């Protein structure tokens, strides 16, 4: 939980800093820093739904890290096991 909280603080600070550099407004930067993570969460949900649909219809298989592997058997780097 601490890792999640520190990442949230870092994310907020980054969004605020970028918005402040672009606008020079503390008010607008604060609003952007608060709204952007919410919008990102919604977009992430739909991205996951689309990706699941793509996997289902393309036959794409992902390993436990969420990436495809070029390996044909057990990969010693990522642990992916390809079914033959």
C-alpha positions, 0 to 999 in steps of 0.5 A: 500500500505504501508503494501505491501511495508514493506512486499516487503522490509522484503521479500527482506531482508530475501532472501538476508540474507539467500543467504548471510549466505549460500554463503558469496557473496554479489553479489550472495545474491543480485541476489537471492533476486531480482530473487526469488520474480519474480520466486515465483510470476510465481510459485504462478500463476500456483499454483492458476490455478492448485488449481482452477482446483482441486476445480472445479473437486473435488467439494471442497468449500472454505470459504472467507479465502481460507480454507475448513471448517469441519462445516456443517452449519454456522461456528462462527469461520470462517464464512463458510456456508455449503450448505446442 
